[in-house]
Amino acid sequence: MSLKIYDWPTGPFPARVRIALAEKGLLEQVQFERINLWKGEHKTAEFKAKLSYSGTVPVLELEDGTIIAEVNAIITFLDNLDDDQSLTGRTPAQKGIILNMTRRAELEVQEVISTYFHNATPGLGPDVEIYQNKEWGLYQLAKGLRGLRHFDELLQKQPYVAGDEFSMADIALVGGMLFAAMIDVEVPSDLTALFAWYKRVQERPSVKQQIDRGFLDGSKL
Ligand SMILES: N[C@@H](CCC(=O)N[C@@H](CS)C(=O)NCC(=O)O)C(=O)O
């Protein structure tokens, strides 16, 4: 099987798909094609028509030309290629809880930090950021910090974001931590359960590889 991913190598959203690929032993089967976000290649009419109407990466293309965009959709596809749905849940209840907690990690952490980046910082530059609202961006940053505190409280009671096992929900929270690091959002040091969890998930080669990759191209973005 050969898979193609339209990618931004330093991006915290594509990093989540790389973690899932490594978990499923599929990293070597993927060809990555770089989309230059600084040049707005993800906002062209062609990209939106062929790959993702939302104008974001990553996007997966299968051998037969089938397109799957959105991190959770891509991870769900990858997790269903074998008989062990280790990332998205093996029982109906696990599937529900994992999706619930994955969306929570996105809505309360990664996506709001991303909104802060695109609205209250120069983001991807004036050619790409055609509308910015600094006040909204700062409001979202505060929400993201509250979200991290919520996950710290949750992780005082359970080892992983969706319960006893590592899952797609942990990958989503790692995405939030990576985004925070990339744009220098400081995670409060008193969130000790969150940091203990971050250390624990880095015992997995899939996660450690992504953190050790650091930020490519010599710059953070
Ligand atoms: N909801 C999307 C979000 C993806 C996303 O925001 N990706 C970033 C790359 S790390 C992006 O394409 N940003 C460009 C932009 O928002 O202009 C998903 O889960 O795939």
PDBQT file of the ligand as one rigid body, heavy atoms in Angstrom, charges set to zero:
ROOT
HETATM    1  N1  LIG A 301      -9.340  20.629  11.660  1.00  0.00    +0.000 N 
HETATM    2  C1  LIG A 301      -8.152  20.435  10.865  1.00  0.00    +0.000 C 
HETATM    3  C2  LIG A 301      -7.105  21.459  11.287  1.00  0.00    +0.000 C 
HETATM    4  C3  LIG A 301      -5.821  21.328  10.523  1.00  0.00    +0.000 C 
HETATM    5  C4  LIG A 301      -4.935  22.563  10.629  1.00  0.00    +0.000 C 
HETATM    6  O1  LIG A 301      -5.293  23.628  11.180  1.00  0.00    +0.000 OA
HETATM    7  N2  LIG A 301      -3.730  22.438  10.074  1.00  0.00    +0.000 N 
HETATM    8  C5  LIG A 301      -2.806  23.514  10.024  1.00  0.00    +0.000 C 
HETATM    9  C6  LIG A 301      -1.399  22.950   9.840  1.00  0.00    +0.000 C 
HETATM   10  S1  LIG A 301      -0.632  22.536  11.370  1.00  0.00    +0.000 SA
HETATM   11  C7  LIG A 301      -3.105  24.377   8.811  1.00  0.00    +0.000 C 
HETATM   12  O2  LIG A 301      -3.317  23.852   7.734  1.00  0.00    +0.000 OA
HETATM   13  N3  LIG A 301      -3.091  25.700   9.009  1.00  0.00    +0.000 N 
HETATM   14  C8  LIG A 301      -3.199  26.627   7.939  1.00  0.00    +0.000 C 
HETATM   15  C9  LIG A 301      -4.245  27.656   8.149  1.00  0.00    +0.000 C 
HETATM   16  O3  LIG A 301      -5.081  27.504   9.047  1.00  0.00    +0.000 OA
HETATM   17  O4  LIG A 301      -4.201  28.628   7.382  1.00  0.00    +0.000 OA
HETATM   18  C10 LIG A 301      -7.672  19.009  10.994  1.00  0.00    +0.000 C 
HETATM   19  O5  LIG A 301      -7.923  18.386  12.035  1.00  0.00    +0.000 OA
HETATM   20  O6  LIG A 301      -7.059  18.482  10.059  1.00  0.00    +0.000 OA
ENDROOT
TORSDOF 0
